[in-house]
Amino acid sequence: SNKYVRIGTLLKPVGTYGEIKVEIDEAFILDFEDSDHFFVKINGSYVPYFIEGLRETNYMLIKIEEIDAPETAADFNLKDI
């Protein structure tokens, strides 16, 4: 059985530090805020990414460890979390 559940989507990079706008389904917001990592499916495998920071403006912004530029962040555009 699949132990991965889709909880949201990574949207577009915001700003110059590699932060990414993220949309999390209402039911998973608290779990997501309490977690230090999440998984993204890349080439058929689930890859863990670690959350360096999370902040809310009009929407939720996530900073992923080792993603420090909008160019790298753009690789995550529209990927499921």
Secondary structure, DSSP 8 states (H G I E B T S, - for coil): -------EEEEEEETTTTEEEEEE-GGGHHHHHH-SEEEEEETTEEEEEEEEEEEESSSEEEEETT--SHHHHGGGTT-B-
